[in-house]
Amino acid sequence: CFVFVPTLHTCPKECRCPPNFPRAVYCDNKGLTSVPKIPPHTWYLYLQNNLIEVLSADALRNATQLRWLNLNRNKITSEGLEEGVLNSMSHLVHLYMDDNLLSSVPSPLPATLEHLRLSRNRISKIPAGVFIGLDKLNLLDLQGNKLMDDAVTEVSLKGLNNLVQINLAKNQLTSMPLGLPPTTTQLFLDGNNIEKIPVGYFKGLPKVAFLRLNHNKLGSSGVPKNVFNVSSILELQLSHNQLTEVPLIPSGLEHLHLDHNKIKSVSGSNVCPVSVDAVDDSVNDSVPRLRYLRLDGNEIKPPIPRDVILCFRHLRSIVI
């Protein structure tokens, strides 16, 4: 049955409320400096591309039904977030606050949250325990902030029990973050200053499948021989680092980006996860799964050695 939601007299005058999408309120691109009074039936609220500095509890007092709140590209500071304004929205699933002026991860947050996007702010701290109780959060985007190693710790990440993707690219990390939840599947760390990966680092991340470490300061001495030998990893990106040799490639890996390093040579005996003689088409499990290999921007002279081709029978594309 169709429930008629009266929108005409409740739509804020600064916003658009399309009749065919009665739970959505569009207040984006309006030059607003504050949040208008939001009607109680609203589920989707679009406030991106404005000049809002303060998120006041008063404007959102009735918006207890919100599922989706987009505040990207405003001027909200951590001081401008009024106490309790976010966790009073007890149904909120998506919170987007990219491109604001936050200096800290907002707190407290509603327990219903699944996606939290905070990229390109000025965040340098994650308050201890801010994620405790956020058992539904599966995506956390903190790229392009000012996080240093001491901010990303087991204490600050505690509570992320179902996290799937965490984006910490373009921060100020010099070492691999500690305390990531074991559910992490996608880990993005591009554009930091990471120099080494601790031995056995991925033992605590048994589900990691997509790992991006492009544009860091990894040399081969900082990459233990077996560190990527994890059966879950499908895609590994190590472009624009200082590697001088190819790390051991796990059998299950499908995509490997090693372009723009200082690698001088590649040989099957060094990089093949099984002995080349043991690669047998009839026993399909033994054939490494690598399909895409990128090696351009190194010091490798073609051609690719035959034993590399023999090892990686599934290679469809190799860039050199």
N, C-alpha and C positions, 0 to 999 in steps of 0.2 A: 504494500500500500504506500502511496506517496504522501509524505507528511509535508504540508505546506509550511515553509518557514518564512514568516513575514520579514522581508528585507528592506522594503522601501523606506520605512521611517527609521530604520536602525543603521543604515549605511552611513559611515562618517562622511561628511561633505567633501573631505579632501581625497576620498578613495573611490574605487569602482567596485561594485558588487554585481557580477554578472548573474542574471536571473537563472541561467541554465546551470550555474555552478554555485548553488545558494549558500554553501558553507565557506566560500572563499572571499577574502577581502584583499583587493589589490591597492596598495598605497605606495607602490614603487615609483622611482623617478619623479618625485613631486617637490623636491626641495624642502621637505619637512625638516624642522629642527626638533620636533618632539613627536611622540607617538600619540595619534588621536585616540579618542575613547572607542574601544573595540567592542562590538556587540557580542552577547554571550553565546550565540549559536556558531561562532566562527571556528572552523577547524584548520583552515589554511590561511596564513597571514603573510603577505608579501610586503616587506618594508625596505627592500634593498635599494641602493643608489639614492640615499637621502643624506641629510646633514645632522642626523640625530646624535646627540651627545649623551643623553641620559635615558635609561630605560626605567621609567617610573612604575612603581607598583600600582599606582592609582589608575593609569591608562589601561593597564591589563587586568584590573581587578575582576572584571566580568568574564575575561577570556579564559575561563577555566577548562574549556573543552578543546583548546588548541592542540592539534597533532603536529603541525608543521609551522615553523617560524623562521622566516628568512630575513636576516638583518645584515646581509653582506654589504660592504662598501658604505659604511656610515662612519661616525666619529665617536663611537662609544668607548669610554675609558673604563677601567676596572672600578674607579671611584664613582662612575656614572651608573653603575648597576646597583639599583636600590636593593636593600636587604630582602632576601626571600622572594624576589620577583620571579625567578625562574622556577624554583621548586614548588611554587604554588600552582603551576600548570601540571596537574597530575596525570595528564594524558599525552604529554609532549613526546613525540617520537624522533623528529628531526629538528635540530637546532643549527642554523648556519650563521656564523658570525665572522666569516672571512673578511679581511681588509678593514679592520677597525683599529682601535688604539689600546687594546687590552694589554695589561702588563702581567696578568696572571690568569690561569684557567679559572673561569667563573665558578662560584660555589655559593650555596649548595645547588646541586642539579637534580632534576626530577628522576626518580627511579625508573621511569618508563623509557628513557632516552635510548635510541638505537644508533643514531648517527650524530656525531658532534664534530663540526668543522670550524676550526679556529685558525686557518692558515693566514699568513701575512698580517700578523699583529705584532706586538712588541713583548710577547710573553717570555719572561725569564724565570718564572717559577710556577710550579705545580704544587698547590697546597697539599700537605700530607693528608691522606685519607679522602681526598676530594671525590675519588671514584668508588669508594666503598658503598655498596648497595646498588650500584649501577650494573646489575647482572645482565641487562639486555643490551648493553652497549657493545656493538660489534665493529664500528668504524670510528677511529679517532684520527683527525687530521690536524697536525700541529706544524705543518711545513712553513718555512719562511719566518721563523720567530727567532728569539735570542736565547734559546735553551743551551745551557752548558752541562757538562757531565754531572755536576752535583745536583742538577734539577731533576734528572731522569733517573730515578732510583727505585729500588724495591718498595720503599716506603711511599713514594709519590704515586706509583702505579698500582698500588694494592687495591684490589676490588674489581679489576678488569677481568672477570672470570670467563667471559665469552668473547673476548676481543678477537676479531679476524684480521682486520687491517689496521696498521698503525703507520702513519706517515710522519717521519721526523726529518725529512729532507731540508736542506738549506737552514740548518741551525749552526750551533758552534760546538758540536760534539768533537772530542778528540779520541774517544774510545767507544767501543760497542756498548749500547745501553744495557744496564743490568735490570733485572726484575721484570722483563717482558713476560706476559702470561703465556703458558704453554699452548694455548689455543691459537696463538698468532700464526697466520697463514701467509700474509703479505707484509713484508717489512721493507720500508723505503727509507734509505739513509743517504741518498745522493747529496752531494754538495756540502759535506761536513769536512772535518780535518782529521778523520780517523786514520791512524797509522798502523794499527795492528788488530788482529782478531785473536782473542785468547784461545788456547788449546781447548777443544771440547765445548766451545761456546754454544753450538747448536744442539748439544745433548738436551738442553733444557727447552728446546723449541722443536718438538718432534713433528710438528705439522707444517713447518715453514716450507712453502712451495715457490714463492716469488720473492726474490731477494735482490734489492737494488743498492749498489754501493758505488755508482758512478761518481766521478769528480771528488775523490777523496785523496788521501796521501798514502795509500797502501803500497808498500814495497814487498817483494817476495819474502824478505826475511820476517815480515810481520804477518805472513799468511802460513800457518802451520800446514805441513804437507797434506794431512788428511782432513782438514777442518771442514771442507765442503762435502765430505763423503757421507752424505745424509740421504737416505732413500727418498725422502719427501720432496727434495728440491727439484723443481721442473725448469725454472728460469733463473739464471744467475747473470747479473749485469755488473761488470767490473771495469767499464770503460773509463778512460781519462784518470788512470792511477799511475803508479811507478813500478809496476810489476816487470820483472826481467825474465820470468819463466811462467809457463802455463801451469796453473794449479791442477792437482789430480781431479779428473772429471768423474763424478759419480755416474754409475750405469744408467740411472733413471733420468738424468738431466737431458732436457730437450733443446733448450736455447741458451747459448753462452755468448756473452758480449765481452770481448777482451780488447777492443780497438783502443788506439791511442794510449798504449803503454810503452814499455821499453823492451819488449820481448824480442830476442834475437833469433830464436829457432824453435821449432816444434817437432817432436818426434813421437811416433806411436809408442815406443818403449817407455817413454816418460809419462805420456798423458792417458794412454789407454787403461781403463779401469780393470780390464781382464788381460791376460796375455793374448797377443794377437793370434797365436795359433789356436787359442781356445774359442775364438769367435766362430761359432758354428751356426749357420742359418737354420739348421734343422732344430736346434735347441734355442728357441726364440728368446728365452729369458736371458741367455748369455750375451745377446747382441746389445751393446750400449745404444741408448735411444736418441742420442744427439742428432738433431735435425738441422739446426741452424748454428753456424759458428762465424763470429765476426772477429777478424784479426787485423783489419786495416789500421794504418797509423802506427805500426810497430816497425821493427827493423828486420822483419822476416823477408827473405828473398824467395819468390816462387821458384819452382813448383812446390806444392804441398807434398811431403814425403808419402810414398805409397802405403807405408804401414799405418799412417793416420787414416787414409781412405779405407783401408782394409778393416781397421778397427771399427770405425763409425759407419756402418753399412747404411744407416738411415739418413745420412747427411743429404739434405736436399739443396742447401744453400751454404756457400762458404765465401766470405768476403775477405779479400786479402789485399 
